[in-house]
Amino acid sequence: MGQAGTWRNGELSAVLIAPDRELAAEFCHAAGEARAFQILADLKRYPTEQTLEIRLRQLRPDVVLVDVASDFDQASGLLRFLSSFQPAVHVIGLHRSGDPDIILQTLQLGASEFFHAPFEPAVQRDAAAGILRLRRTDSTEEAATGKILGFASAKPGSGASVLACQTALALGDVAGQRVLLADLDLAGGTVGFYLKVKHAHSMLDAMERCEYLDPAVWATLTIDRYGLDVLPAPGVPHDTPREADRLRAVLDQARRLYDWIILDLPSIFHQLSLLALAETDSAFLVSTPELPSLHLARKAVALLGQLGIGGERLKVLVNRLGKGDGMGMSDLEQIFNRPIFSCFPNDYSSLHKVVTLGEPLPADCGLGKAVGEFTGRLMGPVKSERRRTGFLMDRDPALAET
């Protein structure tokens, strides 16, 4: 699902789903000898389809290994789900015995291979080599290079939309940088309001046309604003689309056309936000220093960690931090039990002016300086000419690993 047909340290990446922990331990021991599969996640119970989808989109494994011995009915449901999953992922059934009927049923449900105890290393290596050949054959698309950054508030009104818009404007201010700003808050998005744009198309239109999103189609769907390509929210509030595969297809196409894709998302606990963040290179969780926002942000950090959206990918941003809030960086980091990536001052007067006019923040105001420094960290040490006077971006790299 990630880099198709790519070995990591000589192994195919895999997600293991095995309620039978003895079976899991036996397979993992044999896999350690075979060195054919690298287990990225070990799920100790059969997950729901939604949970599994989020894990797959976040981890992008080459293979899913499914225990079909513990509960064949539940395993069958997962196999059916995985057989129609896009992009395609190879599935291997695991069992204690090589019962011909179980093998046949597992393969009929869409599995590529079937392993049974004692999981001989040679069998694993042969199967992995075959899957690798298939993935290389199927992988004909051009590699995507653009980075996707998702912004979501812990509590509605925390300022994620403002930070997403101003970050996109700052990135678009740099010569040679192609930037897409997309509003995925389909029911109450504010990107169009902040940038003072009215447009007939939205992300819904891109999803409807995801099969043929060439540069010409993108040009008709997006609207230019300060050098950005913008997809605002739909004019009429819309429910969350169910076609998660279409969203991923749109984002994959966007990676090929843009250097940066900035997603303004609904609040963090919204289903669409969780699905979209699974596709991002960096997920920015925005909180304010108010206690309700800090409380929800802490819960969100735990939830995202459970869904596999954590570690270096998850970045906490604290917005509207004032000198009178009585909280320092160490206090905030103790609350979240993780570093704070950036803080932004409570600069209401500057923000009110640019929101009224739909303009970028000036570089000499407090919030403008903070956004410029933040964006400079995103871009790393490379200095680029700016298209206009605005943000300053000249900082050490922070996201080189993402």
C-alpha positions in Angstrom: 0.0 0.0 0.0 2.9 2.3 0.6 5.9 2.0 -1.7 4.5 -0.9 -3.7 6.8 -3.9 -3.7 9.4 -2.3 -1.4 11.3 -4.3 1.1 12.1 -2.8 4.5 15.3 -4.4 5.8 14.7 -7.3 3.5 11.1 -7.8 4.7 7.6 -7.0 3.5 5.7 -4.9 6.0 2.7 -6.5 7.6 -0.2 -6.0 10.0 -1.0 -9.1 12.1 -4.5 -9.8 13.3 -4.5 -12.7 15.8 -6.8 -13.2 18.8 -5.1 -16.6 19.3 -2.0 -15.3 21.1 -0.3 -18.6 21.1 -0.7 -18.8 17.4 0.6 -15.3 17.1 3.6 -16.0 19.2 4.4 -19.1 17.2 4.2 -17.3 13.9 6.2 -14.3 15.1 9.0 -16.6 16.3 9.0 -18.4 12.9 8.8 -15.0 11.1 11.9 -13.9 13.0 13.8 -16.8 11.5 12.4 -16.4 8.0 13.0 -12.6 8.0 10.3 -12.3 5.3 7.8 -10.1 7.1 8.2 -7.1 9.4 5.2 -6.8 11.7 4.2 -3.1 12.0 1.2 -3.7 14.2 0.0 -6.7 16.2 -3.8 -6.5 16.7 -4.9 -8.8 19.6 -8.6 -9.0 18.6 -10.6 -8.8 15.3 -11.0 -5.0 14.7 -14.1 -3.3 13.2 -13.8 -2.4 9.5 -13.5 1.3 10.4 -10.7 0.7 12.8 -8.9 -1.6 10.4 -9.3 0.9 7.5 -7.7 3.7 9.6 -4.8 1.4 10.6 -4.2 0.3 7.0 -4.3 3.9 5.7 -1.9 5.0 8.4 0.6 2.1 8.2 0.2 1.2 4.5 1.4 -2.4 4.9 2.3 -4.7 2.1 0.5 -7.6 3.7 -2.3 -8.3 6.3 -1.9 -11.6 8.2 -5.3 -12.8 9.6 -5.8 -15.5 12.2 -8.6 -17.7 10.7 -8.5 -20.2 13.5 -10.0 -18.3 16.4 -13.3 -17.3 14.8 -13.7 -18.2 11.2 -16.9 -16.2 10.8 -15.3 -13.0 12.1 -12.2 -13.7 10.1 -14.3 -14.2 6.9 -15.9 -10.8 7.3 -12.5 -9.2 7.5 -11.3 -11.2 4.5 -14.2 -10.0 2.4 -13.5 -6.4 3.5 -9.8 -6.7 2.7 -10.5 -8.3 -0.7 -12.3 -5.2 -1.9 -10.0 -2.7 -0.1 -8.4 0.0 -2.3 -5.5 0.3 -2.8 -5.3 -3.5 -2.9 -3.5 -5.2 -0.1 -2.4 -8.9 0.0 -3.9 -11.1 2.7 -2.5 -14.3 4.2 -4.5 -16.6 6.4 -3.0 -18.2 9.5 -4.1 -21.4 11.1 -2.8 -24.2 13.3 -3.5 -26.9 10.7 -3.5 -27.3 7.0 -7.1 -28.4 6.7 -7.9 -28.4 2.9 -11.4 -27.1 3.4 -10.2 -24.2 5.5 -7.5 -23.4 3.0 -9.9 -23.4 0.1 -12.5 -21.2 1.9 -9.7 -18.8 2.9 -8.4 -18.4 -0.6 -12.0 -18.1 -2.0 -12.5 -15.2 0.3 -9.6 -13.3 -1.2 -6.5 -14.4 0.6 -3.3 -14.6 -1.5 -1.6 -17.2 0.7 -2.2 -19.6 3.6 0.3 -20.4 6.4 -0.2 -23.1 9.0 1.9 -24.2 11.9 4.8 -24.7 12.2 5.2 -21.8 9.7 8.3 -23.1 7.9 10.7 -20.2 7.1 11.2 -21.4 3.5 7.5 -21.3 2.8 7.3 -17.7 4.2 10.2 -16.6 2.1 8.7 -18.1 -1.1 5.3 -16.5 -0.4 6.9 -13.1 0.3 8.9 -13.3 -2.9 5.8 -14.1 -4.9 3.9 -11.2 -3.4 6.8 -8.9 -4.1 6.8 -9.8 -7.8 3.0 -9.2 -7.9 3.4 -5.8 -6.3 6.2 -4.8 -8.7 4.0 -5.8 -11.6 1.0 -3.8 -10.3 3.0 -0.8 -9.4 3.0 1.3 -12.6 2.0 4.7 -11.2 4.4 7.6 -10.8 5.6 8.0 -7.3 3.8 10.8 -5.4 6.1 13.4 -3.7 3.9 16.1 -2.2 3.4 16.3 1.6 0.0 16.3 3.2 -0.5 18.3 6.4 -3.8 18.0 8.3 -5.0 20.6 10.8 -7.8 19.7 13.3 -9.0 21.4 16.5 -9.3 19.6 19.7 -12.3 21.8 20.5 -14.3 23.6 17.8 -13.2 27.2 17.5 -9.6 26.6 18.6 -8.3 28.2 15.4 -7.2 25.2 13.3 -8.8 26.8 10.2 -6.9 30.1 10.6 -3.6 28.3 11.1 -4.3 26.0 8.1 -5.1 29.1 5.8 -2.1 31.2 7.0 0.3 28.2 6.7 -0.9 27.6 3.2 -0.5 31.3 2.3 3.0 31.3 3.8 4.0 28.2 1.8 2.5 29.6 -1.3 4.5 32.8 -0.8 7.7 30.9 -1.6 8.7 30.8 -5.3 8.3 27.4 -6.9 6.1 25.9 -4.2 2.8 24.5 -5.5 0.2 24.5 -2.7 -3.3 23.2 -2.5 -5.6 24.3 0.4 -8.6 22.0 0.8 -11.5 22.5 3.2 -12.7 19.1 4.4 -15.2 20.5 6.9 -18.0 19.8 4.5 -20.7 20.9 7.0 -19.2 24.1 8.3 -16.0 25.0 6.6 -14.6 28.5 6.8 -11.7 28.6 4.3 -13.8 30.4 1.8 -14.8 33.0 4.4 -11.3 33.5 5.6 -9.9 34.0 2.1 -13.0 35.8 0.7 -13.5 33.3 -2.2 -16.7 32.0 -3.6 -16.5 29.0 -5.8 -18.8 26.5 -7.4 -16.6 23.4 -6.7 -15.4 21.7 -3.5 -13.7 18.5 -2.4 -17.0 16.7 -3.1 -16.5 17.5 -6.8 -12.9 16.2 -6.7 -14.1 13.0 -5.1 -16.8 12.5 -7.8 -14.1 12.9 -10.5 -11.3 11.0 -8.8 -10.8 8.6 -11.7 -9.7 11.4 -14.1 -8.1 14.1 -12.0 -5.5 15.4 -14.5 -4.0 18.9 -14.2 -6.7 20.3 -16.5 -9.5 19.0 -14.3 -7.8 20.3 -11.2 -7.6 23.7 -12.9 -11.4 23.8 -13.3 -12.1 22.5 -9.8 -9.8 24.9 -7.8 -9.7 28.7 -7.6 -6.5 30.7 -7.3 -6.0 33.0 -4.3 -2.7 34.6 -3.5 -0.9 31.8 -5.6 -2.7 29.0 -3.8 -5.1 26.5 -5.4 -8.1 26.5 -3.1 -11.0 24.0 -2.7 -13.4 25.6 -0.3 -16.2 23.8 1.5 -19.4 23.2 -0.5 -21.9 26.0 -0.5 -24.6 23.8 1.0 -23.6 21.9 4.1 -23.0 18.2 3.3 -22.8 15.1 5.4 -19.5 13.2 5.6 -19.0 11.2 2.4 -18.8 7.4 2.9 -16.4 6.8 -0.1 -13.2 6.9 1.9 -11.4 5.3 -1.1 -12.3 8.3 -3.2 -10.9 10.7 -0.7 -7.6 8.7 -0.7 -7.6 8.7 -4.5 -8.0 12.5 -4.6 -5.2 13.0 -2.1 -2.9 10.5 -4.0 -3.5 12.5 -7.2 -2.9 15.8 -5.3 0.5 14.5 -4.2 1.6 14.3 -7.8 0.6 17.9 -8.6 1.5 19.8 -5.5 4.4 20.2 -3.2 2.1 20.8 -0.2 -1.5 19.8 0.4 -3.0 21.6 3.4 -6.2 20.0 4.8 -8.5 22.1 7.0 -10.5 19.4 8.9 -13.5 19.2 11.2 -12.8 18.8 14.9 -10.5 15.9 15.7 -13.1 13.5 16.9 -15.0 13.7 13.6 -14.9 10.5 11.5 -13.7 12.4 8.4 -10.8 13.9 10.3 -9.6 10.6 11.6 -9.8 9.1 8.0 -8.0 12.1 6.5 -5.3 12.2 9.2 -4.5 8.6 8.4 -3.3 9.9 4.9 -1.2 12.8 6.2 2.5 13.1 6.6 2.0 15.3 9.6 -1.1 15.7 11.7 -1.5 19.0 13.6 -3.7 19.0 16.7 -4.7 22.5 17.6 -5.6 23.4 21.2 -6.0 26.7 23.1 -4.8 27.1 26.7 -8.4 27.0 28.0 -9.1 24.0 30.2 -11.9 22.4 28.1 -9.7 22.6 25.0 -6.6 21.2 26.9 -8.8 18.4 28.3 -10.1 17.4 24.8 -6.7 17.7 23.3 -5.3 15.3 25.8 -8.0 12.8 25.0 -7.4 13.3 21.3 -3.6 12.5 21.7 -4.5 9.2 23.4 -7.1 8.4 20.7 -4.8 9.1 17.8 -2.1 7.0 19.5 -4.5 4.1 19.7 -5.2 4.5 16.0 -1.6 4.6 15.1 -1.4 8.3 14.3 1.2 9.3 16.9 4.9 9.5 17.3 6.6 12.0 15.1 3.6 12.4 12.8 1.4 13.9 15.5 2.3 17.5 16.3 0.5 19.5 19.1 0.0 23.3 18.4 -1.1 25.7 21.1 -3.0 28.7 19.8 -3.9 32.0 21.4 -1.3 31.7 24.1 -1.1 34.8 26.2 1.3 36.0 28.9 -1.5 36.0 31.4 -2.5 32.4 30.9 0.0 31.3 33.5 1.3 28.3 31.5 4.8 27.7 30.2 6.0 25.2 27.6 6.9 22.7 30.3 3.4 22.9 31.8 1.8 22.2 28.5 4.1 19.4 27.6 3.4 17.8 30.9 -0.3 17.9 30.2 0.1 16.2 26.8 3.0 14.0 27.8 4.7 15.0 24.6 6.6 18.0 23.1 4.7 21.1 21.9 5.7 21.7 18.3 4.7 25.4 18.1 2.8 28.0 20.1 1.0 31.0 18.5 0.2 34.3 20.4 -3.2 35.7 21.0 -3.0 38.5 18.4 -6.7 39.4 18.0 -6.2 42.8 16.4 -3.9 41.6 13.6 -6.1 38.5 12.9 -9.3 40.5 12.8 -7.9 42.8 10.1 -6.6 40.0 7.8 -9.8 38.0 8.2 -11.9 41.0 7.4 -9.9 41.6 4.2 -9.1 37.9 3.4 -5.3 38.7 3.3 -2.1 37.0 4.6 -0.8 38.1 8.0 1.9 40.7 7.8 5.3 39.5 8.8 5.8 42.1 11.4 2.9 41.2 13.7 3.2 38.7 16.5 1.0 36.0 14.9 2.6 36.6 11.5 6.1 36.0 12.9 4.9 32.9 14.6 3.3 31.5 11.5 6.4 32.4 9.5 8.7 30.6 11.9 6.3 27.6 12.0 6.3 27.4 8.2 10.0 27.7 8.0 10.3 24.7 10.2 8.1 22.7 7.8 10.2 23.7 4.9 13.6 22.9 6.5 16.9 24.7 5.9 16.5 25.4 2.2 16.1 29.2 1.6 13.8 30.1 -1.3 12.9 33.5 -2.8 9.5 34.8 -1.8 7.0 35.9 -4.4 6.0 38.9 -2.3 6.9 40.6 0.9 5.4 38.5 3.7 6.4 35.7 5.9 9.9 34.9 7.0 10.9 31.3 6.5 14.5 30.5 7.5 14.6 27.9 10.2 16.1 24.6 11.0 14.4 21.4 9.7 11.8 19.8 11.9 9.8 17.5 9.6 12.6 15.9 7.7 11.7 12.5 9.2 8.1 12.7 8.3 
